[in-house]
């Protein structure tokens, strides 16, 4: 596969696209960042307030919100694009180093559904007490119906889907732990099972002692984090070639600010509005959104242009094939967020949601290319954070540590961080014992 890809080419505006119906807020519309303008204004304000008060990275929080909304909609809504139904299934992988602040924004985003699971367990506990005390044992035994799964067996996942028709969210702080659990309980099949889940295909599970399970239209969303250094482990066991890796949407911020403590909290009004949105999406009536002929033309123009661009590159073609499915899924999710926020429901899709979904998949395309380039790269500079990369570029070919103090301070690389940086043998050669160094390349 060719990986020498110009990311600049991927962010050019295409002639298929009408003027975006929403414009990302100026504080969040930096080049290459998550296009938060695809959300209604109240969600944009939440993202801004969360960054200003508790330091949540806007890209991480936006991804968490998107995943939680997809989970809340679940199997209740589908989008028919003229050829087939599309479910709101998203697999999101949030990339960042340990300590980059991935956990808290994701936890905040999924909290409304976590609270629903908590209430469901309280009800289950109460119902079990009544069931245990009842003399009528013909009653059906109560079940704990939950949505968020973190530690589970494939059989337990299937059982949960059997009783939770709306679907589930697999959430792991570190997704690699989930991937390493594949085939832990029974050899073979876990990876293939998830490939089928991605398409929402019916699954059948044969159980020796409890009888078989069949789940029609399973809705399995996935959300979690991963450190850049372990991406190659995610791609192992043929996952890069069988399409497993390509099914993930990656959020891989190019610039991460240090999280400075403020002593503030997210504004209660923003939190309450968000909670209400998720609850309302969760109780959405079953329906199928329909596309118009003009919307199908918008999609066809985008797809035709992108297929031509990608045609001569195996990697780009693989990414494009998955993004084609994601355009419709993201359109569905954005449309339901918009309708629910306005409390104005219709079976007809809006052009705005489709255009915003196209904007969003171009962001995900760029992030996917960054991930694949990292997987194939042998350049040690690719593993540096933005500030250390700029420092390396500005350092002269030969330098004395003591004479570059101002440059080190300028790029916020001091103390132990500086010592570890200069000790990277693939970047620097220590010339002598008095602090003279030489870069191994310019």
N, C-alpha and C positions, 0 to 999 in steps of 0.2 A: 504493500500500500504506500502511496506517496504521502509524505507528511510535510513536505516543504511548502507550506501554505501561507499565503499572505492574508493575515487577519484583516488588514485594512480593506481588502476586496470584499470581505464578508459583511462589512458594515455600511457599504454604499447603499443609498436609497435606490429602489427599483422602480421601474415605470408602472408596475402593476398597482402601486400603492397610492390611494387617495391621501389627501391631507389628513394626518391623524386627527381624530375627533377629540382626543385629549392630549394635553401637553404635559410631560413630566415636570413636577415642581422644580424650580431652579436650584434649590439646595440639594436635590437628589439626582439631577440629570447630567452628572459628569459622564464624559465619554466612557463607554464600556460598562457602565453600571446598570443595575436592574431598572427597567423603564417603569417607575412607579406610577406614571401617568395613566397606565392601563387600569388602575383602580379608581373607584369613586372618590370624591374629594374627602369624605370622612375617613377612609382608609389611608389616604395620603397623609392626612393630618395626624393620624395615629402613628404612622411610621416616622414622621418628622419629630413628633413629641417624644417618642420612645428613644430616638437617637439623642435628643437634647437633654433628656432627663436621666435615663439609665444607660445610655451609651450603646444601645442595640444597633448593630450594623444593619443599615437599611436593606441590604441584599439578603442577608440571612433571615431577617424578620419577614420580608416580602415573600420569600420562598415558603416559610412556615405558614403564613396566612393562606397562600395559594393552595398548599397541601391540605390544610385544615378545611378550607371551603370545599375542595374536591371530595374529601371524606364525608363532610356533612351532607352534601348533595347525594352521594352514593348512587345506588342503583335506581333511585327514584326518577331520575331524568336522563334521557338519552337525546342525542342529536342525530337526525337523519339528514345526510348530505346529498341525497338524490340517488345514492348507490347502496349505502349501508349505515347501520346505527353505530354511533360512537359513544362510549361510556366516559365518565369523568375520572379516569384512572391516571394518576401521575406517580412516577418514581423519581424522587428528588434526592440528590446527593450533594450535601453542603461541604465544600472543601475549605479547609483551614488548619493551621497548625494548632496544637494543643495550647490553650491559653488565648486563642484569637477571638473567643467570645461566641462560639457557635451554640452552646447549650441553652443559654438563658432566652434568647429570642425564639428558639424553637419551642421551648417549654411554655413560654407565654402564648405563642400562637395556638398550641394544641390544648391549652388549659380549659377552654369552654367544653370541649369533648371529654377531657379528663374529669371534669366536674359531673358531667352526665353519667360517666361510668361509675363515679363514686356514689351517686344517688341510686343508680341501678343496683349496686352491690348492697346498699342499705335496705332497699326493697326486697332483694333476694334473701337477705338474712332474716328479715321479718317474715317473709312468706315461708321460709324453711322452718321457722319455729312453729308457725301455724300448721304446716304440713305434718311436722313431727308429732304435734299434740292432737292431730285430728284422728278420729277413729275410722274415718272414711278413707281407706287406702286406695280407692279406685281413682282418686284425684291424680291428675298429672303432676309429677314432681317438678317443683319450681326450678328454673334455670337462671344462671347469672348471664345476662346478655350484655357483653361489653364490646367496645369499638376499638380501643387501643391495645395492641399486643406488643410485648417486648421480649418476653422469654416464653417460648412455646415450642411444642413439637408439631411436625406437619399434620399429625392426626388431630391435635387440638385445634389447629388452624382450620381444618376442614369442618370439625364439629361446630366451631364458632360461626363459620360462614353458613352452615346449615340452619342455624337458629337466628342469626343476625342477617336477614336478607338484604339489609341496606349496605353492608360491607364493613371492612375493617381498615385500620391504619396500622401498619407495621412501623413502629418507631424504635430506633436505636441511636443512642448518643454516638456510638461508633459502629457504622454499618459493617465494618470488616468482621466484627464478632458474629453478626448474623450470617454473613457469607461463610465463615469458617464452620458454622453449625450444620451446613449442608451435609446430608448423608450421615449425620451423627447417630441416628437411631436405626436407620435401615439403609443398606448400601444401594446407591444409585437412585436417580429419579427426582431429587429435590430441585435441581437446577431446571430440569425440563418442566416440572410442575409450575415453577414461577414463570417460565416463558409462556405457558398457557394462561396463567392468571393475568398476565399483561394484556392479553387480547380479550379478557372477559369470557373465555370459553368455558363451557360446562366441564366440571371435573367429577370423576368417580374415584372413591377410595375404598378398597376392600379391607375390612377389619376382621381379624380371626375370631374374636370373641363377641363383638358388638354388632356385627352385621355391616353391610356396605353403606356408604354415604354417597349421595349424588347432589351436587350443587349446580343449579342453573344460574348463569350470568353472575358469577362471583365478582365482587368489586374489591380489589386489594390495592390500596395505596401504600406507598413506601416513602419514609422520610427519615433521614439521619445524616450524621456527619462522618467525615473521613479526613485524615491527615494526608497532605500531598505525598509524603514519603512512602505511603503504603498503597498508592494507586496501582502499582504494578502487581501487588498481591490480589487486588480486586480483579485484575485482568487475567490472572492465572487460570489453569484448568480449562482452557479453550473459551473462556468467557469473552475474550476480545473478538473471537472469530464466529461464535455461534449467535451473536446478536444480543447476548445478555447485557454487556457493557453499554451498547448503543441504545438500549431501552431507557437508560437513565438520563434525566435532565440534570446538568451540573451547574452549581452556583459556586463560582471560583473567583472571588473578588481580586482585582488587580491591585487595589490600594486599600489597605486596612489602617484605620486610625487607632492610636492607643486609646483604651477605654479609661477615661478620667472620671473618678468618682465625683458625683455632684451632691449627694445627699438628698436627691429629689426622687419623686415617683411619677410614673405615667399618670397623666390626668385621668381622673375617675370617669369623666364623661366619655373619653375616648375608649376606655376599657369596657364600659357598659354598652356603648354602641356596637363594639366588636362582638361582645357576648351575645347581644340580641341578633346580630347578623347570623352568627353560627347557629343559634337556636332556631331561627326562622328557616334557614337553609335545611336544617335537620328535619323539619316538619313539612317540607315541600311536598305537595301532591304529586303523584305519578303523572308524568307527561313526556311527550316527545317534541323537541324543538324542530322546526322545519326551516329549510333554507329556500331562498328565492332564487330565480334564474340569474339575477344580477350578482348575487353572492357567490354562486357557483362559478360565474365568470371571473370574479375577483380571485377566487382560489385557483382556478385553472391558469390564469395569467401568471400568478406567483409561482405555481408549481412548474409550469413550462419553462419559465426563465431559470429557475434554480436547477432543474434537471439538466438543462443545457450547460450551465456553469459547472456542474459536478460530474458530467458524463465521463470525462477522461481520467477521473481519479477514484479509485476503489473506496478509499476512506470517506471522502466527501459524499459519495453515492450512498454509502451505508448510513451516514448521519442524516442525509436528506430523506431517506426512506422512512426513518422513524419520526422525523420532524413533520412529515406529511400527515401522519396520524395525529401527532400532538397539536397541530393547528386546530383541528376540529374539537379535540378534547378541551383545549384551552379556551376556545370560543364558547363552548358550552358553559364552562365554569365562569368566565367573565360575564356572559349574558345573565346567568342566574344571580351572580353577585349584584349586577346592575338592577335587574328586575326586583330583587328582594329589598335592596336599599331604597328604591323608589316606591315599593309596595304597589307595583303596577305590573301585572303578570300577563304574559301572552305566549302563545305557541310559536310565534314568528320571531326568527332571529333578527338582530339588528346588524347593519353594516359596521357599526362602530366596534362591536365585539369581535367580529372577524378581522377587521383591520388591526385592532389592538393585539389580537392573538398572533398575527403575522409579525408585528413588531417584537413581540415577546419571543417567538421562536428564533428570530435572528439573534437575539441576545443569547439564547441557549446554544445556538450554533457556534457562536464565538467561544463560549465556554467549553463546549465539547472539543473544539479544535485545540484549545489550550491543554486540555486533559490528554488528548491523544498525542500531541506534540511532546508533552512531558514524558509520556510512556516510552516514546521512541528516542528521546534525547539523551545524548552522552555529554552535553555541555554543562559543566559544573555551575555556570552562571544561572542556569534555569532554576536552580534550587535556592537561589538567594531571594531574600525579601527585597521589596522595592528600594528601601533606604540603603541596604548594603550593596545592591547592584549599582546604584548611583555613586556610592562611595568608591567602589572598585573602579568605575569608569574615570573618576576624577583623580584618583591617586596616580602619581607619576610611575613610570616603569620601574624605577629604583627610588627608594625613599627611606628616610630614617624615621622611626616611629615617633620620637620626641618632637620632630619638626612638623608633624601633621596634626597636632592636637586640635587646632581650630576646625580642620576638615572633619575629624572624627566627631567633634561636638555638633557640627552643622548637620550631620546625618544621623545623630543620636545613636552612635555606636561607641560606647565607652565601657570602662571597667572590664568585667568578666566577658561581656559580649564582644568587646574588641579583641581580647586575648584569644577567644575561641575563633573569631573571624581570621585573625592573622595566622592562626595555627592550622588553617585549612591547607593541606599540602598539595591539593589539586589547583590552588589559586596562587599561593605564595611560596617562595623559597627564602628561608632565613639565611642571610649571607654571613653574619658573625654573631657574637654574643653581646654586642653593644646596641642592638636595635635596628640594624640595617636589613631591609627586605628587598626582594625583587619579585615583581609580578611574573607569573609564568606565561602570560600572554596579555596583549593590550586590551 
